Amino acid sequence: MSAVRVAIFAHRFLPETGGIEVTADVLARGFTTRHGA
């Protein structure tokens, strides 16, 4: 499962548990992993 799909899943199904924050965290982690930052 790609980071984008995880982010969409978290954003859609976990709004009451901070879906936006989870989405941002997943995207940041995926970006860091992909670019080795």
N, C-alpha and C positions, 0 to 999 in steps of 0.2 A: 504493500500500500504506500503510495507516494505521500510526501509531506503535504501536498496541496489537498489531497483527498482527506487526510487526517484533519487538516485545518477546516475544511468545509464541514466535515462531520461534527467537529467540536463546536463550530460556529452555529450550526443548525440545531443540534440536539442538546447542547449543554449551556443554553443562555443563562439559566438560573444559577449555574456554577461558574460564571465568569468565562463564557465561551469566547468572548472577544480577547480577553487576556491570554487564554489558552491558544487561540489562533495566532496571536502575535508571537507567543513563545515558540510555537511549533515552526512558524515561518523563520524566525530569527535563528533557531537551531539548525534548520535545514540550510539556510543561507550560509551560516558559519561552517557547517560540515562541507558544503559544496565548494566553498571558496577557500577553505583552510585558514580562515581569519582567526 
